[in-house]
Amino acid sequence: MLLQDKQRRFVSEYVIDLCGAQAAIRAGYAKRSARQTASHLLTKHDIRALVQEKQKETEERLQISRDDVINGLLRAVDEAKDAKNPQAQIAGWREIAKMLGFYNQPALPAPQDLTEDMVKGMSDAELAVLATEGAQ
């Protein structure tokens, strides 16, 4: 892996909170385009591989797995339910959903790569995003 120092800093920052834009800013990339920079960096195979390597190192160092974290959150959600605390339940479910990737939407294809069948299969929200991006 021949990554630049700034890219390595991005990876180190990204594995802290998995927030690409903030990791890009902390790594020294421009704040104005941090979101796009992070998105671009995370498409690179070498960067994704290093992120996975760092996450594995953290798991081993802490002797905790993703399943351990999710199970702990599920217990917390149950406790919040017993305590009749809906805000805590929602927060717990939100964290579980993030960990399971429910908020990670696949990237939409570029307009020039769309086929008629692809467009027919898109939701109204996806079509709206394409229309908005095309107008820019």
N, CA, C and O atoms as CSV, one atom per row, in Angstrom:
chain,resi,resn,atom,element,x,y,z
A,1,MET,N,N,0.839,-1.188,0.000
A,1,MET,CA,C,0.000,0.000,0.000
A,1,MET,C,C,0.878,1.244,0.000
A,1,MET,O,O,1.611,1.508,0.953
A,2,LEU,N,N,0.792,1.978,-1.055
A,2,LEU,CA,C,1.570,3.199,-1.166
A,2,LEU,C,C,0.652,4.401,-0.992
A,2,LEU,O,O,0.277,5.063,-1.959
A,3,LEU,N,N,0.304,4.665,0.244
A,3,LEU,CA,C,-0.582,5.788,0.536
A,3,LEU,C,C,0.239,6.994,0.953
A,3,LEU,O,O,1.308,6.866,1.550
A,4,GLN,N,N,-0.277,8.152,0.628
A,4,GLN,CA,C,0.363,9.389,1.065
A,4,GLN,C,C,0.121,9.559,2.559
A,4,GLN,O,O,-0.790,8.956,3.126
A,5,ASP,N,N,0.949,10.389,3.189
A,5,ASP,CA,C,0.814,10.630,4.634
A,5,ASP,C,C,-0.588,11.143,4.983
A,5,ASP,O,O,-1.182,10.724,5.976
A,6,LYS,N,N,-1.099,12.039,4.167
A,6,LYS,CA,C,-2.425,12.609,4.431
A,6,LYS,C,C,-3.507,11.535,4.353
A,6,LYS,O,O,-4.459,11.548,5.133
A,7,GLN,N,N,-3.358,10.612,3.417
A,7,GLN,CA,C,-4.316,9.520,3.282
A,7,GLN,C,C,-4.246,8.590,4.497
A,7,GLN,O,O,-5.277,8.129,4.988
A,8,ARG,N,N,-3.040,8.318,4.978
A,8,ARG,CA,C,-2.877,7.490,6.183
A,8,ARG,C,C,-3.507,8.190,7.399
A,8,ARG,O,O,-4.136,7.547,8.238
A,9,ARG,N,N,-3.326,9.509,7.477
A,9,ARG,CA,C,-3.954,10.267,8.579
A,9,ARG,C,C,-5.467,10.184,8.474
A,9,ARG,O,O,-6.162,10.056,9.482
A,10,PHE,N,N,-5.973,10.256,7.254
A,10,PHE,CA,C,-7.419,10.129,7.055
A,10,PHE,C,C,-7.909,8.795,7.607
A,10,PHE,O,O,-8.906,8.748,8.327
A,11,VAL,N,N,-7.215,7.719,7.274
A,11,VAL,CA,C,-7.626,6.394,7.751
A,11,VAL,C,C,-7.599,6.355,9.275
A,11,VAL,O,O,-8.543,5.870,9.899
A,12,SER,N,N,-6.526,6.861,9.878
A,12,SER,CA,C,-6.421,6.870,11.343
A,12,SER,C,C,-7.559,7.660,11.980
A,12,SER,O,O,-8.078,7.270,13.026
A,13,GLU,N,N,-7.938,8.749,11.364
A,13,GLU,CA,C,-9.044,9.562,11.881
A,13,GLU,C,C,-10.390,8.892,11.609
A,13,GLU,O,O,-11.293,8.941,12.444
A,14,TYR,N,N,-10.519,8.276,10.457
A,14,TYR,CA,C,-11.786,7.660,10.071
A,14,TYR,C,C,-12.175,6.524,11.014
A,14,TYR,O,O,-13.346,6.382,11.366
A,15,VAL,N,N,-11.202,5.720,11.422
A,15,VAL,CA,C,-11.540,4.577,12.276
A,15,VAL,C,C,-11.942,5.005,13.690
A,15,VAL,O,O,-12.448,4.186,14.456
A,16,ILE,N,N,-11.727,6.259,14.042
A,16,ILE,CA,C,-12.137,6.750,15.358
A,16,ILE,C,C,-13.656,6.783,15.463
A,16,ILE,O,O,-14.224,6.268,16.426
A,17,ASP,N,N,-14.315,7.385,14.478
A,17,ASP,CA,C,-15.774,7.566,14.574
A,17,ASP,C,C,-16.528,7.227,13.287
A,17,ASP,O,O,-17.749,7.374,13.224
A,18,LEU,N,N,-15.811,6.778,12.272
A,18,LEU,CA,C,-16.389,6.418,10.972
A,18,LEU,C,C,-17.151,7.569,10.320
A,18,LEU,O,O,-18.079,7.348,9.542
A,19,CYS,N,N,-16.759,8.777,10.640
A,19,CYS,CA,C,-17.350,9.960,10.014
A,19,CYS,C,C,-16.345,10.489,8.990
A,19,CYS,O,O,-15.365,11.146,9.341
A,20,GLY,N,N,-16.611,10.190,7.718
A,20,GLY,CA,C,-15.678,10.530,6.663
A,20,GLY,C,C,-15.352,12.004,6.549
A,20,GLY,O,O,-14.183,12.371,6.427
A,21,ALA,N,N,-16.367,12.855,6.586
A,21,ALA,CA,C,-16.132,14.294,6.435
A,21,ALA,C,C,-15.263,14.828,7.565
A,21,ALA,O,O,-14.312,15.571,7.326
A,22,GLN,N,N,-15.590,14.449,8.787
A,22,GLN,CA,C,-14.797,14.926,9.929
A,22,GLN,C,C,-13.382,14.358,9.887
A,22,GLN,O,O,-12.425,15.050,10.235
A,23,ALA,N,N,-13.246,13.105,9.464
A,23,ALA,CA,C,-11.923,12.495,9.358
A,23,ALA,C,C,-11.086,13.235,8.315
A,23,ALA,O,O,-9.891,13.456,8.514
A,24,ALA,N,N,-11.712,13.615,7.210
A,24,ALA,CA,C,-10.989,14.351,6.171
A,24,ALA,C,C,-10.515,15.710,6.700
A,24,ALA,O,O,-9.381,16.120,6.451
A,25,ILE,N,N,-11.379,16.388,7.418
A,25,ILE,CA,C,-11.005,17.693,7.982
A,25,ILE,C,C,-9.859,17.519,8.974
A,25,ILE,O,O,-8.873,18.254,8.918
A,26,ARG,N,N,-9.986,16.547,9.882
A,26,ARG,CA,C,-8.932,16.328,10.885
A,26,ARG,C,C,-7.620,15.898,10.247
A,26,ARG,O,O,-6.549,16.137,10.805
A,27,ALA,N,N,-7.698,15.263,9.077
A,27,ALA,CA,C,-6.489,14.820,8.379
A,27,ALA,C,C,-5.839,15.951,7.584
A,27,ALA,O,O,-4.734,15.795,7.064
A,28,GLY,N,N,-6.526,17.085,7.494
A,28,GLY,CA,C,-5.932,18.237,6.823
A,28,GLY,C,C,-6.489,18.556,5.455
A,28,GLY,O,O,-5.959,19.424,4.761
A,29,TYR,N,N,-7.547,17.873,5.051
A,29,TYR,CA,C,-8.179,18.194,3.778
A,29,TYR,C,C,-9.080,19.417,3.959
A,29,TYR,O,O,-9.449,19.758,5.083
A,30,ALA,N,N,-9.428,20.068,2.867
A,30,ALA,CA,C,-10.249,21.273,2.900
A,30,ALA,C,C,-11.626,20.983,3.491
A,30,ALA,O,O,-12.276,20.002,3.130
A,31,LYS,N,N,-12.057,21.847,4.400
A,31,LYS,CA,C,-13.351,21.677,5.052
A,31,LYS,C,C,-14.493,21.757,4.039
A,31,LYS,O,O,-15.467,21.009,4.123
A,32,ARG,N,N,-14.360,22.656,3.104
A,32,ARG,CA,C,-15.424,22.911,2.131
A,32,ARG,C,C,-15.775,21.676,1.301
A,32,ARG,O,O,-16.938,21.469,0.952
A,33,SER,N,N,-14.778,20.862,0.989
A,33,SER,CA,C,-15.024,19.683,0.147
A,33,SER,C,C,-14.755,18.378,0.898
A,33,SER,O,O,-14.508,17.344,0.277
A,34,ALA,N,N,-14.801,18.421,2.213
A,34,ALA,CA,C,-14.441,17.254,3.030
A,34,ALA,C,C,-15.321,16.044,2.740
A,34,ALA,O,O,-14.829,14.919,2.662
A,35,ARG,N,N,-16.617,16.275,2.581
A,35,ARG,CA,C,-17.523,15.158,2.338
A,35,ARG,C,C,-17.193,14.445,1.022
A,35,ARG,O,O,-17.150,13.216,0.963
A,36,GLN,N,N,-16.962,15.227,-0.015
A,36,GLN,CA,C,-16.632,14.647,-1.312
A,36,GLN,C,C,-15.258,13.975,-1.269
A,36,GLN,O,O,-15.058,12.914,-1.859
A,37,THR,N,N,-14.321,14.601,-0.567
A,37,THR,CA,C,-12.987,14.021,-0.447
A,37,THR,C,C,-13.053,12.671,0.253
A,37,THR,O,O,-12.445,11.698,-0.191
A,38,ALA,N,N,-13.799,12.625,1.352
A,38,ALA,CA,C,-13.929,11.368,2.099
A,38,ALA,C,C,-14.562,10.296,1.225
A,38,ALA,O,O,-14.103,9.154,1.199
A,39,SER,N,N,-15.606,10.663,0.520
A,39,SER,CA,C,-16.285,9.708,-0.354
A,39,SER,C,C,-15.320,9.164,-1.405
A,39,SER,O,O,-15.287,7.965,-1.679
A,40,HIS,N,N,-14.551,10.057,-1.974
A,40,HIS,CA,C,-13.566,9.654,-2.994
A,40,HIS,C,C,-12.501,8.740,-2.383
A,40,HIS,O,O,-12.164,7.703,-2.955
A,41,LEU,N,N,-11.977,9.126,-1.227
A,41,LEU,CA,C,-10.934,8.320,-0.588
A,41,LEU,C,C,-11.432,6.921,-0.250
A,41,LEU,O,O,-10.708,5.938,-0.405
A,42,LEU,N,N,-12.673,6.843,0.211
A,42,LEU,CA,C,-13.216,5.547,0.630
A,42,LEU,C,C,-13.554,4.626,-0.541
A,42,LEU,O,O,-13.935,3.474,-0.333
A,43,THR,N,N,-13.417,5.126,-1.770
A,43,THR,CA,C,-13.595,4.254,-2.940
A,43,THR,C,C,-12.288,3.577,-3.319
A,43,THR,O,O,-12.284,2.636,-4.113
A,44,LYS,N,N,-11.194,4.040,-2.767
A,44,LYS,CA,C,-9.877,3.486,-3.109
A,44,LYS,C,C,-9.647,2.177,-2.363
A,44,LYS,O,O,-9.831,2.101,-1.148
A,45,HIS,N,N,-9.249,1.161,-3.093
A,45,HIS,CA,C,-9.047,-0.171,-2.524
A,45,HIS,C,C,-8.017,-0.142,-1.382
A,45,HIS,O,O,-8.254,-0.721,-0.321
A,46,ASP,N,N,-6.884,0.526,-1.596
A,46,ASP,CA,C,-5.831,0.553,-0.569
A,46,ASP,C,C,-6.314,1.200,0.721
A,46,ASP,O,O,-5.948,0.760,1.811
A,47,ILE,N,N,-7.127,2.231,0.606
A,47,ILE,CA,C,-7.636,2.915,1.794
A,47,ILE,C,C,-8.648,2.031,2.511
A,47,ILE,O,O,-8.604,1.910,3.736
A,48,ARG,N,N,-9.551,1.418,1.769
A,48,ARG,CA,C,-10.527,0.509,2.405
A,48,ARG,C,C,-9.826,-0.646,3.105
A,48,ARG,O,O,-10.224,-1.050,4.197
A,49,ALA,N,N,-8.772,-1.180,2.471
A,49,ALA,CA,C,-8.023,-2.293,3.058
A,49,ALA,C,C,-7.343,-1.852,4.359
A,49,ALA,O,O,-7.328,-2.601,5.336
A,50,LEU,N,N,-6.787,-0.647,4.372
A,50,LEU,CA,C,-6.140,-0.152,5.588
A,50,LEU,C,C,-7.166,0.110,6.689
A,50,LEU,O,O,-6.887,-0.138,7.862
A,51,VAL,N,N,-8.344,0.607,6.328
A,51,VAL,CA,C,-9.415,0.808,7.310
A,51,VAL,C,C,-9.771,-0.533,7.951
A,51,VAL,O,O,-9.880,-0.628,9.173
A,52,GLN,N,N,-9.951,-1.562,7.132
A,52,GLN,CA,C,-10.283,-2.885,7.662
A,52,GLN,C,C,-9.176,-3.420,8.566
A,52,GLN,O,O,-9.445,-4.017,9.608
A,53,GLU,N,N,-7.942,-3.198,8.157
A,53,GLU,CA,C,-6.799,-3.641,8.960
A,53,GLU,C,C,-6.786,-2.942,10.321
A,53,GLU,O,O,-6.577,-3.584,11.351
A,54,LYS,N,N,-7.010,-1.631,10.322
A,54,LYS,CA,C,-7.032,-0.870,11.581
A,54,LYS,C,C,-8.192,-1.304,12.462
A,54,LYS,O,O,-8.035,-1.401,13.679
A,55,GLN,N,N,-9.351,-1.568,11.875
A,55,GLN,CA,C,-10.496,-2.020,12.655
A,55,GLN,C,C,-10.220,-3.386,13.277
A,55,GLN,O,O,-10.595,-3.634,14.423
A,56,LYS,N,N,-9.576,-4.258,12.539
A,56,LYS,CA,C,-9.226,-5.583,13.051
A,56,LYS,C,C,-8.232,-5.448,14.204
A,56,LYS,O,O,-8.357,-6.142,15.213
A,57,GLU,N,N,-7.247,-4.560,14.062
A,57,GLU,CA,C,-6.275,-4.318,15.134
A,57,GLU,C,C,-6.981,-3.840,16.405
A,57,GLU,O,O,-6.652,-4.277,17.508
A,58,THR,N,N,-7.944,-2.949,16.243
A,58,THR,CA,C,-8.691,-2.433,17.393
A,58,THR,C,C,-9.477,-3.551,18.062
A,58,THR,O,O,-9.481,-3.663,19.288
A,59,GLU,N,N,-10.143,-4.378,17.261
A,59,GLU,CA,C,-10.889,-5.515,17.817
A,59,GLU,C,C,-9.979,-6.419,18.643
A,59,GLU,O,O,-10.327,-6.832,19.750
A,60,GLU,N,N,-8.816,-6.717,18.088
A,60,GLU,CA,C,-7.888,-7.609,18.779
A,60,GLU,C,C,-7.333,-6.960,20.045
A,60,GLU,O,O,-7.221,-7.611,21.084
A,61,ARG,N,N,-6.988,-5.685,19.954
A,61,ARG,CA,C,-6.429,-4.982,21.110
A,61,ARG,C,C,-7.445,-4.889,22.241
A,61,ARG,O,O,-7.097,-5.085,23.405
A,62,LEU,N,N,-8.681,-4.596,21.912
A,62,LEU,CA,C,-9.717,-4.440,22.928
A,62,LEU,C,C,-10.391,-5.761,23.283
A,62,LEU,O,O,-11.151,-5.840,24.248
A,63,GLN,N,N,-10.113,-6.782,22.508
A,63,GLN,CA,C,-10.749,-8.094,22.677
A,63,GLN,C,C,-12.275,-7.954,22.708
A,63,GLN,O,O,-12.960,-8.485,23.582
A,64,ILE,N,N,-12.761,-7.228,21.729
A,64,ILE,CA,C,-14.200,-7.021,21.597
A,64,ILE,C,C,-14.553,-7.116,20.119
A,64,ILE,O,O,-13.804,-6.662,19.254
A,65,SER,N,N,-15.679,-7.701,19.853
A,65,SER,CA,C,-16.090,-7.857,18.460
A,65,SER,C,C,-17.303,-6.976,18.173
A,65,SER,O,O,-17.927,-6.422,19.079
A,66,ARG,N,N,-17.605,-6.869,16.928
A,66,ARG,CA,C,-18.791,-6.133,16.485
A,66,ARG,C,C,-20.045,-6.738,17.115
A,66,ARG,O,O,-20.945,-6.014,17.542
A,67,ASP,N,N,-20.097,-8.077,17.170
A,67,ASP,CA,C,-21.236,-8.752,17.789
A,67,ASP,C,C,-21.366,-8.379,19.259
A,67,ASP,O,O,-22.477,-8.195,19.758
A,68,ASP,N,N,-20.229,-8.265,19.962
A,68,ASP,CA,C,-20.267,-7.867,21.372
A,68,ASP,C,C,-20.918,-6.490,21.528
A,68,ASP,O,O,-21.736,-6.271,22.421
A,69,VAL,N,N,-20.538,-5.578,20.645
A,69,VAL,CA,C,-21.070,-4.216,20.713
A,69,VAL,C,C,-22.567,-4.221,20.421
A,69,VAL,O,O,-23.345,-3.592,21.139
A,70,ILE,N,N,-22.966,-4.922,19.378
A,70,ILE,CA,C,-24.384,-4.962,19.021
A,70,ILE,C,C,-25.196,-5.620,20.130
A,70,ILE,O,O,-26.277,-5.142,20.472
A,71,ASN,N,N,-24.689,-6.703,20.690
A,71,ASN,CA,C,-25.401,-7.356,21.795
A,71,ASN,C,C,-25.517,-6.444,23.008
A,71,ASN,O,O,-26.541,-6.446,23.691
A,72,GLY,N,N,-24.474,-5.666,23.281
A,72,GLY,CA,C,-24.539,-4.702,24.384
A,72,GLY,C,C,-25.581,-3.629,24.123
A,72,GLY,O,O,-26.316,-3.232,25.028
A,73,LEU,N,N,-25.642,-3.164,22.895
A,73,LEU,CA,C,-26.652,-2.169,22.541
A,73,LEU,C,C,-28.064,-2.750,22.646
A,73,LEU,O,O,-28.986,-2.066,23.092
A,74,LEU,N,N,-28.231,-3.993,22.241
A,74,LEU,CA,C,-29.547,-4.632,22.359
A,74,LEU,C,C,-29.975,-4.745,23.828
A,74,LEU,O,O,-31.145,-4.549,24.156
A,75,ARG,N,N,-29.026,-5.059,24.699
A,75,ARG,CA,C,-29.352,-5.109,26.134
A,75,ARG,C,C,-29.737,-3.721,26.642
A,75,ARG,O,O,-30.666,-3.579,27.438
A,76,ALA,N,N,-29.018,-2.702,26.177
A,76,ALA,CA,C,-29.332,-1.328,26.598
A,76,ALA,C,C,-30.716,-0.906,26.104
A,76,ALA,O,O,-31.449,-0.224,26.819
A,77,VAL,N,N,-31.072,-1.307,24.891
A,77,VAL,CA,C,-32.398,-0.995,24.359
A,77,VAL,C,C,-33.468,-1.667,25.215
A,77,VAL,O,O,-34.494,-1.060,25.521
A,78,ASP,N,N,-33.228,-2.919,25.600
A,78,ASP,CA,C,-34.182,-3.627,26.468
A,78,ASP,C,C,-34.325,-2.930,27.816
A,78,ASP,O,O,-35.434,-2.795,28.333
A,79,GLU,N,N,-33.204,-2.487,28.388
A,79,GLU,CA,C,-33.248,-1.775,29.669
A,79,GLU,C,C,-34.001,-0.453,29.530
A,79,GLU,O,O,-34.760,-0.064,30.418
A,80,ALA,N,N,-33.785,0.229,28.408
A,80,ALA,CA,C,-34.488,1.490,28.166
A,80,ALA,C,C,-35.992,1.245,28.020
A,80,ALA,O,O,-36.808,2.058,28.454
A,81,LYS,N,N,-36.342,0.124,27.408
A,81,LYS,CA,C,-37.760,-0.223,27.273
A,81,LYS,C,C,-38.369,-0.480,28.641
A,81,LYS,O,O,-39.459,0.007,28.940
A,82,ASP,N,N,-37.666,-1.248,29.479
A,82,ASP,CA,C,-38.149,-1.539,30.835
A,82,ASP,C,C,-38.286,-0.256,31.659
A,82,ASP,O,O,-39.191,-0.130,32.485
A,83,ALA,N,N,-37.374,0.693,31.422
A,83,ALA,CA,C,-37.398,1.963,32.149
A,83,ALA,C,C,-38.363,2.962,31.518
A,83,ALA,O,O,-38.477,4.099,31.977
A,84,LYS,N,N,-39.059,2.533,30.463
A,84,LYS,CA,C,-39.994,3.399,29.748
A,84,LYS,C,C,-39.319,4.704,29.290
A,84,LYS,O,O,-39.815,5.807,29.523
A,85,ASN,N,N,-38.166,4.525,28.628
A,85,ASN,CA,C,-37.379,5.655,28.142
A,85,ASN,C,C,-37.267,5.535,26.616
A,85,ASN,O,O,-36.290,4.988,26.103
A,86,PRO,N,N,-38.272,6.050,25.894
A,86,PRO,CA,C,-38.268,5.886,24.437
A,86,PRO,C,C,-37.093,6.588,23.743
A,86,PRO,O,O,-36.620,6.119,22.708
A,87,GLN,N,N,-36.624,7.701,24.302
A,87,GLN,CA,C,-35.491,8.401,23.675
A,87,GLN,C,C,-34.255,7.519,23.685
A,87,GLN,O,O,-33.523,7.453,22.698
A,88,ALA,N,N,-34.022,6.839,24.806
A,88,ALA,CA,C,-32.862,5.949,24.896
A,88,ALA,C,C,-33.028,4.746,23.970
A,88,ALA,O,O,-32.058,4.276,23.375
A,89,GLN,N,N,-34.261,4.251,23.850
A,89,GLN,CA,C,-34.511,3.146,22.927
A,89,GLN,C,C,-34.186,3.560,21.497
A,89,GLN,O,O,-33.505,2.838,20.768
A,90,ILE,N,N,-34.675,4.716,21.111
A,90,ILE,CA,C,-34.440,5.210,19.746
A,90,ILE,C,C,-32.942,5.386,19.507
A,90,ILE,O,O,-32.432,5.015,18.450
A,91,ALA,N,N,-32.241,5.949,20.481
A,91,ALA,CA,C,-30.796,6.150,20.335
A,91,ALA,C,C,-30.087,4.805,20.165
A,91,ALA,O,O,-29.184,4.676,19.338
A,92,GLY,N,N,-30.494,3.816,20.941
A,92,GLY,CA,C,-29.884,2.499,20.827
A,92,GLY,C,C,-30.139,1.859,19.471
A,92,GLY,O,O,-29.229,1.316,18.843
A,93,TRP,N,N,-31.383,1.929,19.031
A,93,TRP,CA,C,-31.717,1.372,17.721
A,93,TRP,C,C,-30.983,2.106,16.606
A,93,TRP,O,O,-30.563,1.492,15.625
A,94,ARG,N,N,-30.830,3.417,16.755
A,94,ARG,CA,C,-30.117,4.209,15.742
A,94,ARG,C,C,-28.665,3.733,15.630
A,94,ARG,O,O,-28.138,3.581,14.529
A,95,GLU,N,N,-28.031,3.502,16.774
A,95,GLU,CA,C,-26.644,3.031,16.760
A,95,GLU,C,C,-26.534,1.641,16.139
A,95,GLU,O,O,-25.599,1.364,15.387
A,96,ILE,N,N,-27.474,0.786,16.449
A,96,ILE,CA,C,-27.474,-0.561,15.870
A,96,ILE,C,C,-27.654,-0.458,14.352
A,96,ILE,O,O,-26.959,-1.135,13.595
A,97,ALA,N,N,-28.576,0.382,13.916
A,97,ALA,CA,C,-28.814,0.558,12.480
A,97,ALA,C,C,-27.561,1.068,11.775
A,97,ALA,O,O,-27.251,0.627,10.669
A,98,LYS,N,N,-26.841,1.993,12.405
A,98,LYS,CA,C,-25.591,2.490,11.813
A,98,LYS,C,C,-24.587,1.359,11.670
A,98,LYS,O,O,-23.956,1.200,10.625
A,99,MET,N,N,-24.447,0.569,12.740
A,99,MET,CA,C,-23.475,-0.513,12.703
A,99,MET,C,C,-23.819,-1.563,11.655
A,99,MET,O,O,-22.926,-2.185,11.081
A,100,LEU,N,N,-25.083,-1.758,11.409
A,100,LEU,CA,C,-25.511,-2.743,10.424
A,100,LEU,C,C,-25.542,-2.176,9.001
A,100,LEU,O,O,-25.833,-2.897,8.046
A,101,GLY,N,N,-25.240,-0.885,8.868
A,101,GLY,CA,C,-25.148,-0.274,7.550
A,101,GLY,C,C,-26.470,0.157,6.951
A,101,GLY,O,O,-26.556,0.387,5.745
A,102,PHE,N,N,-27.510,0.272,7.779
A,102,PHE,CA,C,-28.806,0.670,7.253
A,102,PHE,C,C,-28.802,2.085,6.680
A,102,PHE,O,O,-29.637,2.411,5.836
A,103,TYR,N,N,-27.877,2.922,7.127
A,103,TYR,CA,C,-27.837,4.299,6.633
A,103,TYR,C,C,-26.912,4.453,5.434
A,103,TYR,O,O,-26.885,5.512,4.808
A,104,ASN,N,N,-26.166,3.428,5.113
A,104,ASN,CA,C,-25.244,3.495,3.986
A,104,ASN,C,C,-25.992,3.155,2.712
A,104,ASN,O,O,-26.291,1.990,2.448
A,105,GLN,N,N,-26.289,4.156,1.941
A,105,GLN,CA,C,-26.992,3.938,0.689
A,105,GLN,C,C,-25.971,3.726,-0.417
A,105,GLN,O,O,-24.972,4.443,-0.478
A,106,PRO,N,N,-26.201,2.760,-1.288
A,106,PRO,CA,C,-25.259,2.567,-2.394
A,106,PRO,C,C,-25.240,3.806,-3.280
A,106,PRO,O,O,-26.252,4.486,-3.448
A,107,ALA,N,N,-24.085,4.078,-3.832
A,107,ALA,CA,C,-23.938,5.243,-4.704
A,107,ALA,C,C,-24.788,5.056,-5.951
A,107,ALA,O,O,-24.877,3.958,-6.500
A,108,LEU,N,N,-25.403,6.129,-6.383
A,108,LEU,CA,C,-26.199,6.083,-7.606
A,108,LEU,C,C,-25.261,6.115,-8.808
A,108,LEU,O,O,-24.213,6.759,-8.755
A,109,PRO,N,N,-25.616,5.445,-9.864
A,109,PRO,CA,C,-24.759,5.469,-11.050
A,109,PRO,C,C,-24.765,6.862,-11.674
A,109,PRO,O,O,-25.704,7.639,-11.501
A,110,ALA,N,N,-23.705,7.149,-12.392
A,110,ALA,CA,C,-23.624,8.415,-13.118
A,110,ALA,C,C,-24.716,8.426,-14.185
A,110,ALA,O,O,-25.039,7.382,-14.752
A,111,PRO,N,N,-25.292,9.611,-14.463
A,111,PRO,CA,C,-26.388,9.686,-15.445
A,111,PRO,C,C,-26.062,9.019,-16.781
A,111,PRO,O,O,-26.932,8.391,-17.385
A,112,GLN,N,N,-24.828,9.149,-17.243
A,112,GLN,CA,C,-24.475,8.565,-18.535
A,112,GLN,C,C,-24.425,7.032,-18.490
A,112,GLN,O,O,-24.435,6.380,-19.534
A,113,ASP,N,N,-24.371,6.455,-17.273
A,113,ASP,CA,C,-24.318,5.001,-17.127
A,113,ASP,C,C,-25.692,4.374,-16.906
A,113,ASP,O,O,-25.809,3.152,-16.814
A,114,LEU,N,N,-26.721,5.197,-16.822
A,114,LEU,CA,C,-28.071,4.684,-16.562
A,114,LEU,C,C,-28.666,4.000,-17.782
A,114,LEU,O,O,-28.472,4.424,-18.922
A,115,THR,N,N,-29.388,2.937,-17.507
A,115,THR,CA,C,-30.148,2.278,-18.563
A,115,THR,C,C,-31.632,2.505,-18.259
A,115,THR,O,O,-31.990,2.908,-17.153
A,116,GLU,N,N,-32.458,2.253,-19.212
A,116,GLU,CA,C,-33.897,2.440,-19.023
A,116,GLU,C,C,-34.408,1.535,-17.893
A,116,GLU,O,O,-35.229,1.960,-17.080
A,117,ASP,N,N,-33.926,0.301,-17.844
A,117,ASP,CA,C,-34.355,-0.635,-16.795
A,117,ASP,C,C,-33.936,-0.138,-15.409
A,117,ASP,O,O,-34.679,-0.288,-14.439
A,118,MET,N,N,-32.746,0.453,-15.324
A,118,MET,CA,C,-32.278,0.970,-14.037
A,118,MET,C,C,-33.189,2.102,-13.561
A,118,MET,O,O,-33.560,2.156,-12.388
A,119,VAL,N,N,-33.543,2.993,-14.465
A,119,VAL,CA,C,-34.398,4.131,-14.114
A,119,VAL,C,C,-35.770,3.641,-13.664
A,119,VAL,O,O,-36.329,4.166,-12.701
A,120,LYS,N,N,-36.313,2.649,-14.345
A,120,LYS,CA,C,-37.620,2.100,-13.977
A,120,LYS,C,C,-37.599,1.496,-12.576
A,120,LYS,O,O,-38.613,1.514,-11.879
A,121,GLY,N,N,-36.459,0.966,-12.162
A,121,GLY,CA,C,-36.361,0.324,-10.856
A,121,GLY,C,C,-36.027,1.267,-9.708
A,121,GLY,O,O,-35.964,0.836,-8.557
A,122,MET,N,N,-35.814,2.539,-9.999
A,122,MET,CA,C,-35.428,3.499,-8.961
A,122,MET,C,C,-36.643,4.050,-8.231
A,122,MET,O,O,-37.731,4.189,-8.791
A,123,SER,N,N,-36.415,4.357,-6.961
A,123,SER,CA,C,-37.476,4.980,-6.169
A,123,SER,C,C,-37.595,6.449,-6.548
A,123,SER,O,O,-36.715,7.005,-7.205
A,124,ASP,N,N,-38.685,7.067,-6.130
A,124,ASP,CA,C,-38.870,8.503,-6.375
A,124,ASP,C,C,-37.744,9.300,-5.730
A,124,ASP,O,O,-37.275,10.283,-6.303
A,125,ALA,N,N,-37.306,8.886,-4.544
A,125,ALA,CA,C,-36.235,9.597,-3.843
A,125,ALA,C,C,-34.930,9.524,-4.635
A,125,ALA,O,O,-34.216,10.520,-4.751
A,126,GLU,N,N,-34.617,8.339,-5.184
A,126,GLU,CA,C,-33.397,8.197,-5.981
A,126,GLU,C,C,-33.472,9.048,-7.246
A,126,GLU,O,O,-32.489,9.676,-7.638
A,127,LEU,N,N,-34.627,9.063,-7.871
A,127,LEU,CA,C,-34.788,9.881,-9.081
A,127,LEU,C,C,-34.670,11.365,-8.755
A,127,LEU,O,O,-34.112,12.136,-9.536
A,128,ALA,N,N,-35.196,11.760,-7.601
A,128,ALA,CA,C,-35.076,13.158,-7.191
A,128,ALA,C,C,-33.619,13.549,-6.976
A,128,ALA,O,O,-33.205,14.649,-7.344
A,129,VAL,N,N,-32.843,12.647,-6.382
A,129,VAL,CA,C,-31.413,12.929,-6.169
A,129,VAL,C,C,-30.716,13.076,-7.515
A,129,VAL,O,O,-29.925,13.999,-7.708
A,130,LEU,N,N,-31.004,12.179,-8.438
A,130,LEU,CA,C,-30.410,12.292,-9.777
A,130,LEU,C,C,-30.781,13.591,-10.460
A,130,LEU,O,O,-29.938,14.237,-11.082
A,131,ALA,N,N,-32.041,13.972,-10.344
A,131,ALA,CA,C,-32.501,15.225,-10.971
A,131,ALA,C,C,-31.803,16.422,-10.339
A,131,ALA,O,O,-31.422,17.362,-11.036
A,132,THR,N,N,-31.637,16.388,-9.025
A,132,THR,CA,C,-30.987,17.492,-8.322
A,132,THR,C,C,-29.522,17.580,-8.715
A,132,THR,O,O,-29.004,18.670,-8.958
A,133,GLU,N,N,-28.847,16.424,-8.778
A,133,GLU,CA,C,-27.428,16.414,-9.150
A,133,GLU,C,C,-27.250,16.859,-10.591
A,133,GLU,O,O,-26.286,17.552,-10.915
A,134,GLY,N,N,-28.175,16.465,-11.459
A,134,GLY,CA,C,-28.082,16.838,-12.870
A,134,GLY,C,C,-28.277,18.324,-13.081
A,134,GLY,O,O,-27.760,18.885,-14.046
A,135,ALA,N,N,-29.021,18.975,-12.186
A,135,ALA,CA,C,-29.281,20.410,-12.323
A,135,ALA,C,C,-28.093,21.251,-11.865
A,135,ALA,O,O,-28.034,22.450,-12.136
A,136,GLN,N,N,-27.162,20.628,-11.180
A,136,GLN,CA,C,-26.010,21.393,-10.662
A,136,GLN,C,C,-24.926,21.551,-11.685
A,136,GLN,O,O,-23.897,22.166,-11.405
